[in-house]
Amino acid sequence: MKFLKSVKAEMKQVTWPSKKQLRKDTLVVIETSIIFGLMFFVMDTAIQTVFDLILK
């Protein structure tokens, strides 16, 4: 029971983000994921093209 009381006390100290901040952070994560996905796609396509040229 001591553990659960400690958890409850810790959860009261947590500062949760506002809806505006949460939305902003979520958009940053989505944008970053899209950018990295596109970057990996371009790099993979370029490397594949180079290997195709070398092996032909």
PDB file of N, CA, C and O in Angstrom:
ATOM      1  N   MET A   1       0.824  -1.207   0.000  1.00  0.00           N
ATOM      2  CA  MET A   1       0.000   0.000   0.000  1.00  0.00           C
ATOM      3  C   MET A   1       0.859   1.258   0.000  1.00  0.00           C
ATOM      4  O   MET A   1       0.465   2.296  -0.532  1.00  0.00           O
ATOM      5  N   LYS A   2       2.050   1.148   0.611  1.00  0.00           N
ATOM      6  CA  LYS A   2       2.930   2.310   0.650  1.00  0.00           C
ATOM      7  C   LYS A   2       3.313   2.743  -0.775  1.00  0.00           C
ATOM      8  O   LYS A   2       3.406   3.932  -1.081  1.00  0.00           O
ATOM      9  N   PHE A   3       3.530   1.740  -1.628  1.00  0.00           N
ATOM     10  CA  PHE A   3       3.894   2.046  -3.009  1.00  0.00           C
ATOM     11  C   PHE A   3       2.783   2.847  -3.693  1.00  0.00           C
ATOM     12  O   PHE A   3       3.060   3.851  -4.350  1.00  0.00           O
ATOM     13  N   LEU A   4       1.544   2.415  -3.544  1.00  0.00           N
ATOM     14  CA  LEU A   4       0.431   3.106  -4.196  1.00  0.00           C
ATOM     15  C   LEU A   4       0.261   4.523  -3.656  1.00  0.00           C
ATOM     16  O   LEU A   4      -0.073   5.436  -4.412  1.00  0.00           O
ATOM     17  N   LYS A   5       0.485   4.716  -2.367  1.00  0.00           N
ATOM     18  CA  LYS A   5       0.414   6.069  -1.800  1.00  0.00           C
ATOM     19  C   LYS A   5       1.521   6.947  -2.370  1.00  0.00           C
ATOM     20  O   LYS A   5       1.313   8.131  -2.637  1.00  0.00           O
ATOM     21  N   SER A   6       2.690   6.359  -2.552  1.00  0.00           N
ATOM     22  CA  SER A   6       3.804   7.115  -3.140  1.00  0.00           C
ATOM     23  C   SER A   6       3.492   7.506  -4.581  1.00  0.00           C
ATOM     24  O   SER A   6       3.778   8.625  -5.006  1.00  0.00           O
ATOM     25  N   VAL A   7       2.911   6.583  -5.321  1.00  0.00           N
ATOM     26  CA  VAL A   7       2.544   6.867  -6.712  1.00  0.00           C
ATOM     27  C   VAL A   7       1.520   7.993  -6.761  1.00  0.00           C
ATOM     28  O   VAL A   7       1.633   8.906  -7.579  1.00  0.00           O
ATOM     29  N   LYS A   8       0.535   7.929  -5.897  1.00  0.00           N
ATOM     30  CA  LYS A   8      -0.501   8.967  -5.859  1.00  0.00           C
ATOM     31  C   LYS A   8       0.111  10.332  -5.525  1.00  0.00           C
ATOM     32  O   LYS A   8      -0.251  11.343  -6.127  1.00  0.00           O
ATOM     33  N   ALA A   9       1.040  10.354  -4.563  1.00  0.00           N
ATOM     34  CA  ALA A   9       1.693  11.612  -4.183  1.00  0.00           C
ATOM     35  C   ALA A   9       2.516  12.170  -5.355  1.00  0.00           C
ATOM     36  O   ALA A   9       2.514  13.376  -5.600  1.00  0.00           O
ATOM     37  N   GLU A  10       3.211  11.293  -6.069  1.00  0.00           N
ATOM     38  CA  GLU A  10       4.012  11.736  -7.221  1.00  0.00           C
ATOM     39  C   GLU A  10       3.129  12.268  -8.342  1.00  0.00           C
ATOM     40  O   GLU A  10       3.465  13.265  -8.981  1.00  0.00           O
ATOM     41  N   MET A  11       2.007  11.609  -8.582  1.00  0.00           N
ATOM     42  CA  MET A  11       1.107  12.043  -9.649  1.00  0.00           C
ATOM     43  C   MET A  11       0.510  13.419  -9.364  1.00  0.00           C
ATOM     44  O   MET A  11       0.179  14.155 -10.293  1.00  0.00           O
ATOM     45  N   LYS A  12       0.373  13.764  -8.105  1.00  0.00           N
ATOM     46  CA  LYS A  12      -0.133  15.100  -7.762  1.00  0.00           C
ATOM     47  C   LYS A  12       0.896  16.179  -8.073  1.00  0.00           C
ATOM     48  O   LYS A  12       0.535  17.339  -8.275  1.00  0.00           O
ATOM     49  N   GLN A  13       2.171  15.808  -8.114  1.00  0.00           N
ATOM     50  CA  GLN A  13       3.240  16.783  -8.385  1.00  0.00           C
ATOM     51  C   GLN A  13       3.477  16.990  -9.874  1.00  0.00           C
ATOM     52  O   GLN A  13       4.166  17.929 -10.270  1.00  0.00           O
ATOM     53  N   VAL A  14       2.909  16.116 -10.700  1.00  0.00           N
ATOM     54  CA  VAL A  14       3.114  16.206 -12.146  1.00  0.00           C
ATOM     55  C   VAL A  14       2.396  17.435 -12.684  1.00  0.00           C
ATOM     56  O   VAL A  14       1.252  17.712 -12.322  1.00  0.00           O
ATOM     57  N   THR A  15       3.089  18.170 -13.558  1.00  0.00           N
ATOM     58  CA  THR A  15       2.444  19.293 -14.245  1.00  0.00           C
ATOM     59  C   THR A  15       2.122  18.841 -15.664  1.00  0.00           C
ATOM     60  O   THR A  15       3.031  18.586 -16.454  1.00  0.00           O
ATOM     61  N   TRP A  16       0.846  18.740 -15.990  1.00  0.00           N
ATOM     62  CA  TRP A  16       0.417  18.272 -17.287  1.00  0.00           C
ATOM     63  C   TRP A  16       0.379  19.443 -18.261  1.00  0.00           C
ATOM     64  O   TRP A  16       0.054  20.564 -17.871  1.00  0.00           O
ATOM     65  N   PRO A  17       0.712  19.188 -19.536  1.00  0.00           N
ATOM     66  CA  PRO A  17       0.684  20.278 -20.517  1.00  0.00           C
ATOM     67  C   PRO A  17      -0.744  20.722 -20.815  1.00  0.00           C
ATOM     68  O   PRO A  17      -1.703  19.963 -20.675  1.00  0.00           O
ATOM     69  N   SER A  18      -0.845  21.971 -21.227  1.00  0.00           N
ATOM     70  CA  SER A  18      -2.160  22.484 -21.632  1.00  0.00           C
ATOM     71  C   SER A  18      -2.528  21.881 -22.989  1.00  0.00           C
ATOM     72  O   SER A  18      -1.685  21.290 -23.665  1.00  0.00           O
ATOM     73  N   LYS A  19      -3.794  22.036 -23.378  1.00  0.00           N
ATOM     74  CA  LYS A  19      -4.228  21.510 -24.674  1.00  0.00           C
ATOM     75  C   LYS A  19      -3.461  22.164 -25.811  1.00  0.00           C
ATOM     76  O   LYS A  19      -3.117  21.511 -26.796  1.00  0.00           O
ATOM     77  N   LYS A  20      -3.197  23.457 -25.672  1.00  0.00           N
ATOM     78  CA  LYS A  20      -2.478  24.192 -26.714  1.00  0.00           C
ATOM     79  C   LYS A  20      -1.053  23.659 -26.849  1.00  0.00           C
ATOM     80  O   LYS A  20      -0.578  23.438 -27.963  1.00  0.00           O
ATOM     81  N   GLN A  21      -0.370  23.450 -25.726  1.00  0.00           N
ATOM     82  CA  GLN A  21       1.000  22.939 -25.750  1.00  0.00           C
ATOM     83  C   GLN A  21       1.030  21.500 -26.269  1.00  0.00           C
ATOM     84  O   GLN A  21       1.923  21.135 -27.034  1.00  0.00           O
ATOM     85  N   LEU A  22       0.065  20.692 -25.859  1.00  0.00           N
ATOM     86  CA  LEU A  22      -0.010  19.308 -26.313  1.00  0.00           C
ATOM     87  C   LEU A  22      -0.206  19.237 -27.822  1.00  0.00           C
ATOM     88  O   LEU A  22       0.420  18.419 -28.495  1.00  0.00           O
ATOM     89  N   ARG A  23      -1.076  20.095 -28.355  1.00  0.00           N
ATOM     90  CA  ARG A  23      -1.325  20.142 -29.797  1.00  0.00           C
ATOM     91  C   ARG A  23      -0.048  20.557 -30.530  1.00  0.00           C
ATOM     92  O   ARG A  23       0.301  19.973 -31.556  1.00  0.00           O
ATOM     93  N   LYS A  24       0.642  21.560 -30.004  1.00  0.00           N
ATOM     94  CA  LYS A  24       1.874  22.042 -30.626  1.00  0.00           C
ATOM     95  C   LYS A  24       2.939  20.939 -30.639  1.00  0.00           C
ATOM     96  O   LYS A  24       3.587  20.712 -31.661  1.00  0.00           O
ATOM     97  N   ASP A  25       3.115  20.259 -29.508  1.00  0.00           N
ATOM     98  CA  ASP A  25       4.109  19.196 -29.423  1.00  0.00           C
ATOM     99  C   ASP A  25       3.765  18.027 -30.342  1.00  0.00           C
ATOM    100  O   ASP A  25       4.652  17.427 -30.949  1.00  0.00           O
ATOM    101  N   THR A  26       2.484  17.708 -30.442  1.00  0.00           N
ATOM    102  CA  THR A  26       2.051  16.626 -31.321  1.00  0.00           C
ATOM    103  C   THR A  26       2.347  16.964 -32.775  1.00  0.00           C
ATOM    104  O   THR A  26       2.814  16.109 -33.527  1.00  0.00           O
ATOM    105  N   LEU A  27       2.083  18.199 -33.177  1.00  0.00           N
ATOM    106  CA  LEU A  27       2.376  18.612 -34.554  1.00  0.00           C
ATOM    107  C   LEU A  27       3.869  18.566 -34.847  1.00  0.00           C
ATOM    108  O   LEU A  27       4.271  18.198 -35.951  1.00  0.00           O
ATOM    109  N   VAL A  28       4.688  18.931 -33.880  1.00  0.00           N
ATOM    110  CA  VAL A  28       6.140  18.864 -34.068  1.00  0.00           C
ATOM    111  C   VAL A  28       6.573  17.414 -34.291  1.00  0.00           C
ATOM    112  O   VAL A  28       7.406  17.147 -35.157  1.00  0.00           O
ATOM    113  N   VAL A  29       6.024  16.491 -33.532  1.00  0.00           N
ATOM    114  CA  VAL A  29       6.366  15.075 -33.684  1.00  0.00           C
ATOM    115  C   VAL A  29       5.924  14.565 -35.055  1.00  0.00           C
ATOM    116  O   VAL A  29       6.675  13.849 -35.718  1.00  0.00           O
ATOM    117  N   ILE A  30       4.726  14.924 -35.484  1.00  0.00           N
ATOM    118  CA  ILE A  30       4.226  14.482 -36.793  1.00  0.00           C
ATOM    119  C   ILE A  30       5.079  15.064 -37.918  1.00  0.00           C
ATOM    120  O   ILE A  30       5.457  14.348 -38.845  1.00  0.00           O
ATOM    121  N   GLU A  31       5.382  16.357 -37.838  1.00  0.00           N
ATOM    122  CA  GLU A  31       6.206  16.991 -38.876  1.00  0.00           C
ATOM    123  C   GLU A  31       7.596  16.372 -38.940  1.00  0.00           C
ATOM    124  O   GLU A  31       8.118  16.120 -40.026  1.00  0.00           O
ATOM    125  N   THR A  32       8.190  16.127 -37.785  1.00  0.00           N
ATOM    126  CA  THR A  32       9.523  15.531 -37.742  1.00  0.00           C
ATOM    127  C   THR A  32       9.500  14.126 -38.330  1.00  0.00           C
ATOM    128  O   THR A  32      10.416  13.744 -39.059  1.00  0.00           O
ATOM    129  N   SER A  33       8.469  13.361 -38.024  1.00  0.00           N
ATOM    130  CA  SER A  33       8.340  12.000 -38.567  1.00  0.00           C
ATOM    131  C   SER A  33       8.235  12.028 -40.081  1.00  0.00           C
ATOM    132  O   SER A  33       8.859  11.215 -40.763  1.00  0.00           O
ATOM    133  N   ILE A  34       7.449  12.959 -40.612  1.00  0.00           N
ATOM    134  CA  ILE A  34       7.294  13.077 -42.062  1.00  0.00           C
ATOM    135  C   ILE A  34       8.621  13.474 -42.712  1.00  0.00           C
ATOM    136  O   ILE A  34       9.005  12.910 -43.736  1.00  0.00           O
ATOM    137  N   ILE A  35       9.308  14.429 -42.128  1.00  0.00           N
ATOM    138  CA  ILE A  35      10.593  14.883 -42.684  1.00  0.00           C
ATOM    139  C   ILE A  35      11.605  13.742 -42.704  1.00  0.00           C
ATOM    140  O   ILE A  35      12.273  13.525 -43.714  1.00  0.00           O
ATOM    141  N   PHE A  36      11.724  13.004 -41.581  1.00  0.00           N
ATOM    142  CA  PHE A  36      12.676  11.893 -41.546  1.00  0.00           C
ATOM    143  C   PHE A  36      12.260  10.783 -42.506  1.00  0.00           C
ATOM    144  O   PHE A  36      13.116  10.166 -43.140  1.00  0.00           O
ATOM    145  N   GLY A  37      10.954  10.518 -42.623  1.00  0.00           N
ATOM    146  CA  GLY A  37      10.497   9.508 -43.567  1.00  0.00           C
ATOM    147  C   GLY A  37      10.868   9.865 -44.992  1.00  0.00           C
ATOM    148  O   GLY A  37      11.346   9.014 -45.742  1.00  0.00           O
ATOM    149  N   LEU A  38      10.653  11.111 -45.371  1.00  0.00           N
ATOM    150  CA  LEU A  38      11.024  11.567 -46.717  1.00  0.00           C
ATOM    151  C   LEU A  38      12.536  11.508 -46.928  1.00  0.00           C
ATOM    152  O   LEU A  38      13.005  11.109 -47.994  1.00  0.00           O
ATOM    153  N   MET A  39      13.292  11.904 -45.912  1.00  0.00           N
ATOM    154  CA  MET A  39      14.748  11.879 -46.010  1.00  0.00           C
ATOM    155  C   MET A  39      15.252  10.443 -46.211  1.00  0.00           C
ATOM    156  O   MET A  39      16.119  10.200 -47.051  1.00  0.00           O
ATOM    157  N   PHE A  40      14.706   9.490 -45.437  1.00  0.00           N
ATOM    158  CA  PHE A  40      15.118   8.097 -45.597  1.00  0.00           C
ATOM    159  C   PHE A  40      14.702   7.541 -46.961  1.00  0.00           C
ATOM    160  O   PHE A  40      15.441   6.763 -47.563  1.00  0.00           O
ATOM    161  N   PHE A  41      13.527   7.934 -47.450  1.00  0.00           N
ATOM    162  CA  PHE A  41      13.084   7.501 -48.770  1.00  0.00           C
ATOM    163  C   PHE A  41      14.041   7.984 -49.855  1.00  0.00           C
ATOM    164  O   PHE A  41      14.439   7.208 -50.724  1.00  0.00           O
ATOM    165  N   VAL A  42      14.408   9.260 -49.807  1.00  0.00           N
ATOM    166  CA  VAL A  42      15.318   9.826 -50.809  1.00  0.00           C
ATOM    167  C   VAL A  42      16.683   9.154 -50.737  1.00  0.00           C
ATOM    168  O   VAL A  42      17.260   8.802 -51.766  1.00  0.00           O
ATOM    169  N   MET A  43      17.200   8.976 -49.522  1.00  0.00           N
ATOM    170  CA  MET A  43      18.515   8.336 -49.373  1.00  0.00           C
ATOM    171  C   MET A  43      18.474   6.890 -49.855  1.00  0.00           C
ATOM    172  O   MET A  43      19.402   6.443 -50.529  1.00  0.00           O
ATOM    173  N   ASP A  44      17.420   6.152 -49.523  1.00  0.00           N
ATOM    174  CA  ASP A  44      17.297   4.760 -49.946  1.00  0.00           C
ATOM    175  C   ASP A  44      17.209   4.658 -51.461  1.00  0.00           C
ATOM    176  O   ASP A  44      17.845   3.795 -52.066  1.00  0.00           O
ATOM    177  N   THR A  45      16.426   5.532 -52.071  1.00  0.00           N
ATOM    178  CA  THR A  45      16.293   5.531 -53.527  1.00  0.00           C
ATOM    179  C   THR A  45      17.626   5.862 -54.196  1.00  0.00           C
ATOM    180  O   THR A  45      17.994   5.237 -55.191  1.00  0.00           O
ATOM    181  N   ALA A  46      18.342   6.833 -53.660  1.00  0.00           N
ATOM    182  CA  ALA A  46      19.642   7.207 -54.232  1.00  0.00           C
ATOM    183  C   ALA A  46      20.648   6.062 -54.106  1.00  0.00           C
ATOM    184  O   ALA A  46      21.360   5.757 -55.062  1.00  0.00           O
ATOM    185  N   ILE A  47      20.710   5.435 -52.948  1.00  0.00           N
ATOM    186  CA  ILE A  47      21.652   4.324 -52.756  1.00  0.00           C
ATOM    187  C   ILE A  47      21.288   3.150 -53.664  1.00  0.00           C
ATOM    188  O   ILE A  47      22.168   2.514 -54.244  1.00  0.00           O
ATOM    189  N   GLN A  48      19.996   2.865 -53.787  1.00  0.00           N
ATOM    190  CA  GLN A  48      19.552   1.777 -54.653  1.00  0.00           C
ATOM    191  C   GLN A  48      19.920   2.064 -56.107  1.00  0.00           C
ATOM    192  O   GLN A  48      20.346   1.162 -56.829  1.00  0.00           O
ATOM    193  N   THR A  49      19.758   3.304 -56.535  1.00  0.00           N
ATOM    194  CA  THR A  49      20.099   3.679 -57.907  1.00  0.00           C
ATOM    195  C   THR A  49      21.599   3.515 -58.158  1.00  0.00           C
ATOM    196  O   THR A  49      22.006   3.014 -59.206  1.00  0.00           O
ATOM    197  N   VAL A  50      22.410   3.935 -57.202  1.00  0.00           N
ATOM    198  CA  VAL A  50      23.871   3.804 -57.347  1.00  0.00           C
ATOM    199  C   VAL A  50      24.253   2.335 -57.434  1.00  0.00           C
ATOM    200  O   VAL A  50      25.057   1.966 -58.290  1.00  0.00           O
ATOM    201  N   PHE A  51      23.705   1.494 -56.581  1.00  0.00           N
ATOM    202  CA  PHE A  51      24.025   0.078 -56.626  1.00  0.00           C
ATOM    203  C   PHE A  51      23.546  -0.568 -57.932  1.00  0.00           C
ATOM    204  O   PHE A  51      24.230  -1.433 -58.478  1.00  0.00           O
ATOM    205  N   ASP A  52      22.387  -0.159 -58.431  1.00  0.00           N
ATOM    206  CA  ASP A  52      21.909  -0.686 -59.710  1.00  0.00           C
ATOM    207  C   ASP A  52      22.859  -0.315 -60.849  1.00  0.00           C
ATOM    208  O   ASP A  52      23.122  -1.129 -61.733  1.00  0.00           O
ATOM    209  N   LEU A  53      23.369   0.914 -60.825  1.00  0.00           N
ATOM    210  CA  LEU A  53      24.309   1.336 -61.861  1.00  0.00           C
ATOM    211  C   LEU A  53      25.631   0.572 -61.767  1.00  0.00           C
ATOM    212  O   LEU A  53      26.235   0.232 -62.784  1.00  0.00           O
ATOM    213  N   ILE A  54      26.069   0.310 -60.545  1.00  0.00           N
ATOM    214  CA  ILE A  54      27.342  -0.393 -60.355  1.00  0.00           C
ATOM    215  C   ILE A  54      27.220  -1.856 -60.774  1.00  0.00           C
ATOM    216  O   ILE A  54      28.124  -2.399 -61.409  1.00  0.00           O
ATOM    217  N   LEU A  55      26.110  -2.491 -60.421  1.00  0.00           N
ATOM    218  CA  LEU A  55      25.958  -3.921 -60.664  1.00  0.00           C
ATOM    219  C   LEU A  55      25.542  -4.258 -62.090  1.00  0.00           C
ATOM    220  O   LEU A  55      25.598  -5.430 -62.462  1.00  0.00           O
ATOM    221  N   LYS A  56      25.133  -3.302 -62.898  1.00  0.00           N
ATOM    222  CA  LYS A  56      24.723  -3.569 -64.285  1.00  0.00           C
ATOM    223  C   LYS A  56      25.901  -3.615 -65.207  1.00  0.00           C
ATOM    224  O   LYS A  56      25.737  -3.829 -66.408  1.00  0.00           O
TER     225      LYS A  56
END
